Every structure is written in C-alpha cells, then in structure tokens.
Amino acid sequence: MNTPRFDGVVVDADPKDGYWIQAVDVDGDGRVDLVASGLATGNIVWYRNGGAKWTRHHIAKLDKPVALDSADIGGAGRADLVVCHDYGE
C-alpha cells in the first residue's frame, strides 16, 4: 500500500489576521485557490494558486467578516462568493 506524501507550502508568511479560510477555484482555471477573512482587519483576500507560487489579491474590507462560502449563484458557470459579516450586531 502506498502512503500519500504531502509537502508543506507557506501561502502567506505574514497574514496579519485570520479567522476563516475557504478552498474555491476563484478564477476558473481548475486549480483550487484560497479565500480568507479576518475579524480584526476585516480584509477578505484571495490567494491565487499558481502552482509553485501563491499570489495574494485583496477582494474587500467589511465589518467583522465571519464566514464565507461559494457557489454558482449567478448561473455563469463559476464560483460566486457569499460573505457573512457584521456578526453580533
């Protein structure tokens, strides 16, 4: 039986904040990207999976982005992001 082997990769060595992370193919290139949010800064960022290199892109800044998910809500054949924010207000 072959044991799977995984190599660690640092996507962001200094993210400044972090609360939620979601795996989703944002740009439709067939590779799973990462979308993350943080309660302290309110930033929502997309880490584009470029194979050996991940590139950070700012998406939005919201009050207390708590959770996010993705689905093809608009029917365009690609992932739309849904963000829950202003938690507890």
Secondary structure, 3 states (H helix, E strand, C coil): CCCCCCCCCCCCCCCCCCCEEEEECCCCCCCCEEEEECCCCCEEEEEEECCCCEEEEEEEECCCCCEEEEECCCCCCCCEEEEECCCCC
